[in-house]
Amino acid sequence: MSPVEIGTASVIAIVLLIYLGMYIPVALGLVSFISIWLISGKSILAFNFLKVAVGDGVTEYEFATIPLFTVMGLLVSRAGLGTDIYAVMNRGFRKITGGIGMATVGANAVFAAVTGSSIASASVFTRISVPEMRRFNYNPRFAVGVVAGSSVLGMIIPPSAMLIIYSFVAEQSVGEMFVAGIIPGLLLTAAYIITILLMGRFWPSFIGTATKQSDEDAMTYLEIADKTVPIISLIVIVLGGIYTGWLTPVEAGGAGALVALLIAVFRRKITWAGLWQTAIDTGYITASILFLITMASLYSRMLGFAGLPNELNALLEYYNFGFFGIMVIYVLLMLFLGTLLDTASIILIVVPLFITLIENMGHSLVWFGIVTVIGAEIGLLTPPLGISCFVIKATLNDPDISLKDVFLGALPFAAVMLLVLIVLINYPVLSTGIIH
């Protein structure tokens, strides 16, 4: 077999192994190692590739963003800031049909800005938002669909774990990726809220016979400030520090983690046992992400050694695919893989194949990262492996709401994501304009 054939077979093998349940880094590393050995005919070369991938990976200074933002997100969850911001948002949208759904979207957007995790968002807001919507006679499918759809904001609004993973795979600045995710994240948030507003007007049956909330739970300005100032302060410190250039992403993560700890302590929401568990959870998450990125580095080197990206470039040029033709192929590939694999797997598999082609065409790799993350995130809402949908179903533990209900409820929001993705592809300035 030629190197290109071995490289192609390795990509297919990785997809199959991950789909069959093999741990993602193991699949990436094992197949890449064997492929390099087969191409070169020398085991020592495969070991050298592995040594370089591990050495280059764990010594990167910006890897420190991973544990810092992880511990910040965990502390924010323990401090109950998600519940607080939801209560304020719910109060603001109480008079609008579908208002609790809009409040869920808004609260998810704010929560995403300090956690960066779709799974955390799905878990938190399933517990606090779905019961509230059921209490006011919302359609169960709409209730779980809103939570599923808005949970993906955690992967595009910085600090996002997926943006960090992409930045290392594509060798882009973590800070620039974070800043580039702000406008697309706000655009997607606005698109969700407008969609719910239109549903209330033109598709009320999907929302259900929702009753409007009364003024019985009115908040004073002091209560509103108590619930919003802590999380807004965190957003200003982290994103404001990065955007103004006063803080590097690593420094912003450290400052955010410290402030989150102080908030949790001040509110008496954390004990020594809780702090220890937070440290343990941070270690688990950090180790898994670092292992993932290291093996992805080996995979990228294997693809380059096999010449697969250059072969793909030549193939697309031969068939005279233009920019939009290539993007259609890219998006369709991500949507297909999204029905089989998780977001991280999709990013790690497809980005190394297309990144050289996109760079040679003169397009921004920062913009490409935003497009990639949103395209891959649609997979969180689509069967059979929509992870956010499974998390919501498991968290609810409600026999009256089936997994089918969750997927059908999330479908309109997946369609909105696709429309926003098309807009971002057509107008790259929405991603890159803020960083120039």
Buried (B, 14 or more C-beta within 10 A) or exposed (E): EEBBEBBBBBBEBBBEBBBEEBBBBEBBBBBBBBBBBBBBEEEEBBEEBBEEBBEEBEEBEBBBBBBBBBBBBBBBBBBBBBBBBBBBBBBBBBEBBBBBBBBBBBBBBBBBBBBBBBBBBBBBBBBBBBEBBBEBEBBBBBBBBBBBBBBBBBBBBBBBBBBBBBBBBBEBBBBBBBBBBBBBBBBBBBBBBEBBBEBBEEEBEBBBEBEEBEEEEEBEEEBBEBBBEBBBBBBEBBBEBBBEEEBBBBBBBBBBBBBBBEBBBEBEBBEEEBBEBBEEBBEEBBEBBBBBBBBBBBBBBBBBBBBBBBBBBEEBEEEEBEEEEBBBEBBEBBBEBBBBBBBBBBBBBBBBBBBBBBEEEEBBBBBBBBBBBBBBBBBBBBBEBBBBBBBBBEBBEBEEBBBEBBBBBBBBBBBBBBEBBBBBBEEBEBBBEBBE
